[in-house]
Amino acid sequence: MKIAVTGSIATDHLMTFRGRFADSLVVEQLDKISLSFLADGLQIHRGGVAANIAFGMARLGRTPVLVGAVGEDFTDYRSWLERHGVDCESVLVSQTQHTARFVCTTDDDMAQIATFYPGAMSEAREIELAPVATRVGGLDLVMVGPNDPEAMRRHTEECRTRGIPFVADPSQQLAFADGPFIRNLVEGADYLFTNEYEAELTEQKTGWTADDILDRVGTRIVTRGRDGASILRKGEPTIEVPIADQVTAVDPTGVGDGFRAGFFTGLTWGLDLQRCAQVGSTLAAYVVSTVGTQEYHLTHADFLARLREAYGDEAAGEVAPHLSPA
């Protein structure tokens, strides 16, 4: 199963604030907000939704196709991804702009305030998926992740036209998007990924109910932070998957990307939806335990042990044949 992961490729600038953002917010004055938070430190790491997902899949032994736009400063980052098994041949390199930047501050409640500078990502609209599919011998699934809005629209329309199954994952772009744009991204998706807040925002902006959305997508996955994930399908009982146990949360940045990486990897292994989500939750536990979305250390033996501890021998037995003992 060949998966193309489209979306942002960025450098993360991560800071921590020893306090609670909520303590500095005055509800009656939000229209005049002017705040500054003193951060304890700054760490710069590789990131971007698409790159994080592709990296996670590669750590579990897959070779995802990364599709996005970057600047000429991407050289070292490309080497890192390719060294870990990511196919970067379909990444477009801008001649004029820098790779995107994500600047994020996290407080003691794991709440975050972030700013994203798109830079070269705005050129992702120039990428056509057909040559990518030809190069790799066909695509079985395309993830349309947060990206340049026109690129997201183009990738979605091309998947529909060419009959390629696709994942709708608008994520952070829901904040700016209007109802028609979101409806266009969601309609006909084989999978729709959102977190709990984004799920409500999707319904609010599209004017669709939860049932309306299930009429339009094959499977809807809603991540709920500490409460795990819910998998919904039309006419089927909801599947609830708890988070992996024994996790010390350090930084939540990229946790959703880790979940998606594990989920998609499970799909390539032919696992059922519950197992896919369990693989995703186990990988997400690695991400939340480190600062930096691609800084976790993972061996297949350790991953399998953590999966077994969280979800039992049967789950581990189904996953084990797909993981190399090396």
N, C-alpha and C positions, 0 to 999 in steps of 0.2 A: 504494500500500500504506500503510494507516494503522496506526500503532503507538502504543499507550498504554504509557507507562513509569511503573509504580507503584513506590513505595518511599520511602526516606528523603529528606528535604530538610533540610539542616542548615547550620550555620555551623562551619567548621573552625578549630580553634585548634592551630597546628602549631609544634612546637619541635624543636630539634636538640640531640643530646648528643654531644660530642666524645670518643668512646670506644666500647667494646663492652659491650652489656648482658651478654653471655655471660661476661665477665670478673668480673661481680659475682654470678653465680648459683652457689650451692652446692647441688648436686643432693640431698645428704642432708638439707638443711634447707629444701626448698621448701615444706613444710607450715607453716613458721614465717617465711615470707619477709616482710621489712620493709626496703624499699629506697627511696632518694631519689636522683634524678639531677639534677645541676646543668645546666640547659639554657642554650645560648648566646643564644637569642633567641626571640621569639614573633611569629608572623605569623597574622593572622586573615583567613580567606578564605571565599568562598562554597563550599558543598559539599553532601554528601548523595549517595548512590548514584544515585537516580533523577534528581536535578537534573543531576548530572555527565554522565550518559548522554544526557539530553535536550539538554543544551548541546552536547555533541560532535556529535550528529546534526544539530543546527541549523547548526553551523559548516560542515558538509558539504552544506548546502543543503536539508535536510529540515525538516519542521514536526512534530516529535513532540508528542504530547499528554502533558503531565506530570500525574500523579495522585498526590496525597499530602496531608498535613495540616501546616499551619504556624501560627505565631502572628501577632499583629497587627504584629510587628516585621518582617514579610516584605516590606513595601512596596518598599523599595529593591531588594531581591533580585529581586522580581517584575519590576520595571522593567528590570533588567539582563537577565533571561532573555527577556522579551518583545522587548526591543530586538535580541536576537540570534536571534530567530525561533522561540522555544519557545511553544507554546500552553499558557497557565497558567489557562485558564478553568475547569478541573476541579479546581483546588487548593482544598481546604477550609481556611478560616481559623478557628482556635480563638478563642473570646472570653475564654478564661481562662489559656492557657498560652503559653509562649515557643516559638519555633522550636527544634528539636533542636540539640544541641551535640555536636561530635566533638572530643575533646582527645587529641592524638597526639604522642608523642616518637619521633624517629627517630635511630638511632645510626650510626656510621661504616660498619657493615656493611649498612646499609639495613634492619636489623631494627627493628620497631616495637612500642611498648607504647601502648595506646590505651584510652580510656574514652568511652562514648557515653551521653549523657543524652537520652532520647526526647522529653520535653516534649510538645508538641502532636502529635507523631507518634502518640501513643496514641489519638488520635481518628480516625485513618485507617480504623479498623474501621467507621466510620459511612458510608463512601463506597461507593455502588453503581455498578457499571460500566455498567449498562443505560442510564442517562441520558447517560453520556459517549458511548456508542456512538451513541445517537440524535442527540445534538448534532452529531457530526462525520460522520454518514452511514454509520456502521458501522465496526467495528474488524477488521483482518486479523490482528493479533497483539497480545497483552498480555504485557509483561514483569512477572512477579511477583518483585520484588526485595526485599531486606532491609527490613523495615518492622515496624510493630506486628504481633506474631504472629497476633492474631485477624484483622487486615486481610489478612495473607498467606493465611490459611486461607479467608477469605471470597472474596477475589479468585479464588483457585484453584478453589473450588467453583462460583463463578458462571461462570467460563470453561467448565468442564466442562458445566454445565447448559445454557448458551446455545450451546455448540458453537463457542466462540471459541478458536482456537489460542493456546497460551500458552508462555511461557518460565519455567522454574523456576530461580531464582537466589537460593537462601537465604543464601549468603555468610556474613556475620558471625553470623547468627542460628543457624547450626549449632552454635555453642558451647553454647547453652542448651537447644537442642531435643532432644527424645527421639525414639526410633525411629518410633513411630506418627505423630508430627507430620511428620517428614521424609518418610516414605513417602507421606503424604497430599499433600504439596507436589509430589513427584516423579512420582507415578503419572500417566501419560497426557500428560506434557509433550512438546511438539514439540521443545523444546531444553532441555537441562540444562547450566548453566554452573557451574563450580567452579574454584578453583585446585587445585594438586596436593595440598596438605595437606587441603583441604576434600573432595576426592575420596575420600581415604582415610577421612576422618571420616564421610562419607556411608555408605560401605560398612560401616564398623564399627558405626555406630549403627542402621542399618536392618537389618543382618544379611544384606543382599543382596551377592552377588558382582558383579564388573564385568559379567559376562554377564547376570545377573539385571536389572541396571539397564538394559542395552541392550534387554532384552525389554519394558521399560516406557516408554522414551522414544524419540523419533524420532532425535535426534542429541545426542550428549554431547560437550561442548567442555571440555577441561581446559587451563588456562593454567599454564605451568611456568616463569615468570620468565624468566631469561636463556636458558632452553632452548626458548623459543617456546611453541607451543600444539599440542595434539593434538585431532583431530576424529574421533570414533568413531561408527560406525553398525553395526547388526546385519547380519552377513554381508558387510560391505564392508571393504576394506583401510583401515587407519588413515591419515589425512592428517596429515602433520607440517609445520607452518609455522614457520620460524625467525623470530626477532625482526628488526625493521628494523635495518640496520647503522648505524654511525657515530652512536651515541647516547651522550651524556654524561649519566649518571644523576645527578640532583640530589636528587629526592625521589620515592619510589615511591607516595605517597598518590594514589589515584584512577587508577592505571595500568590496573587491570582494568576500571574504568568506561570509560576511553578505548577499550580493546579492544572492549568490548561495543558502544559507540556506533558504531564503525566497522563492526563485524560486522553490526549491525542495518541500518545504512545500505546496506551491500552487498546485504542481502536485499531492501530496497526497490527497489534498482536491478536486481534480477533476476540477480545474479551467482551463480556456483557457490560452494560452501562454502569452497574454498581461497582464492578471490579475496576473499570476505567476511573471512576471517581475515587476509589480507594488508592489506586496508584497515584492519582493526582494529589490527593491529600497527603500522602506520604512524602512526595517530592516537595510539596509546599512547606512541610515541616522543616526540611533542610534550609529552604530559603529564609523563613522567618527567624531561624536561629543564627543568622549571620547578618552583618552589615554589608550591603552590596548584593545585587541580584544574581551575580554569577560567581560568587566567591566561595560557595560551599564546596566541601570535599565529599565525594561520594564514591563508594565502591559498591559493586552489585551485591556482594555478600552482605554488607552492612544494610543496604537498602532492603534486601529481602528479610533480614532479621527485624528491621523496624516495621515492615509491612505485616509480618507474622505477629509481632507483639500487639499491633493496633487492631488487626482484623482477623487474626486466627490462622490456623494451619491450612484450611481449605483455600483461602485467598492466596496464601504464599505458595501453595502447591500449584495453583493455576498460573502464577506469574513466573515461578522458577524456571520453567523450560525456555523462557525468552531472554533470560539474563545469563551472560557469560560469567563463569566463576572466576575469571582472571581479573 
